[in-house]
Amino acid sequence: MRHIVILILIFIPFILCAGQVPTVCHNELSSWIKAKQKLSIVDIQSPEGFREHNYSDSLASGNDPLRLKKIAARLRSAKGKVVVVSANGGDDALQATELLVRGGVKRSRVMLLEGGMEAAAKKTACDCCKPSSLQGVSQ
């Protein structure tokens, strides 16, 4: 019973932060990169996943808490958004986000890549990439 309580206490921050972390789709992130907006990309994919597909100038950390802590120290004083990239945008991305925040990166700067690199590699259409209306389309 005691172990269950400890696990619940460990995961409460992740559960609370899950609905509060904004996301960015791959198309929007690509446009930010092309526009040379100030941003940092923290890639937590496995080394194999990173080699297969990544954004240029990404900070590869794997999902290593010590590397994320070092990256957080570098990003504390940096300007712009911080985008966490994982393989599929799952819980590992939320955990990495929490580690960056605990390392001093302002929560308001951190975003997740929607659907992770799997979605980006497939160029999957997401809500922000879909037309908001069907103007000009005859039905």
N, C-alpha and C positions, 0 to 999 in steps of 0.2 A: 504494500500500500504506500509506503514511504517513497518508493522509487517512482510510482505513478505521480505523486504530488510534485516531486522534483522535476520530472519530465514536463508536467503541465506548466510549472513556473518558468522553465527554460523556454518553452515555446510561446508563452503569452506575448512577448514583444513581437514575434513573427506574425502571430495571428492578428494582433492589433494593427500592425503596420501593413498587412496585406492589402487592405482596402484603401490605404492612403498613399500608396506609391504610384505616381503617375507613370504612364507608359508613352512611348513614342514608336511609331511604326517605322519600318525600314525605309520607306520612301521619304518620309520627313527627315529622318536622320541623314540619309544620303544627300538631301538638299541642304541641310545644315553644313555638312562636310564640304560640299561644293562651294557654298557661300563663305567658307572659312570662318564660320561662327566660332567663338571661343567655347570649346567643350572638351571634355576628357571622356574617353571610352575605356571602361574597365572590362576586360574580357575574361570571364571565369570558365570558359570552355576547357575541356581537357586539351592537353598539348596536341593530340591528333586532330581534334575538332578545330583548334585554332589554325593549325597548318592547312587544313582543307579550305577554310572560309573565315576571313576576318576583315575588319575595317582597317585601313591604313592608320598608323600611329596609335593603335590600340595598346593599352597597358595589359599585357598578358599576365594573369595571376593564377590561372587555374582556379580552383576553389580553395586555395590555401589561406587559412586565416592569418598566418604570419605575413605573407606577401600582401594580403589585403590591408593589414595594419600599416605596413610600410607605405603602400600606395595612398592610404588615407592621410598619412602624415604629409605626403607631398601635395595632396589635393586640397588640404585645409585652406591654404592661402591662394590657390589658383582661382581664376575667374571662370565663369560660365557653368553650364550644365555638366553633370556627370551621368553618363549613360552606362548602365550595367548590362552587359551582353552575356547571355548564357546560351546553352544549346537549344533550349526550348521555352525559355521564359518561365520556368517553374519555381518551385520553392527554393532551389539553390540560389536563384537570383535575389529572392527576398532576404535570404540569410546573408548574402554578400552585401546587400544594401544596408542591413542592420549593422554589420561589421564596419562598413565605411562611416556610418553615422556615429557609431560608438567611438570611432577613431577621430572624430572631429569634423567630418564633412557635414555641412548643413543639410538637413533632410529636404529642405525646399529646393535644393540643387539636384537631387538624385532622381533619376528616372530609369525605367526598365525598357529594354527593347521588346516590344510586343511580339510574342511568339518566338523570341530568340532567333538564333541564326538559322534554325530549320525553316522558319517562315521567310526570312530574308533570302535564303538560298533558293527557295521555291518561288519567291516574289509573290507570295500569297496576298491577295487583296484583303485589306483590313478596313474597319469602319471609316477611318479618316481618308482612305484612298478611294472609297466608293462615292459616286456622285450623290449629292444630297437630294437631287430631284431628277426626274426623267423629262426635263423640259426638251421639247423638240422631238420627242419620241412618240410616234403615233401608236395607238393601242387598238 
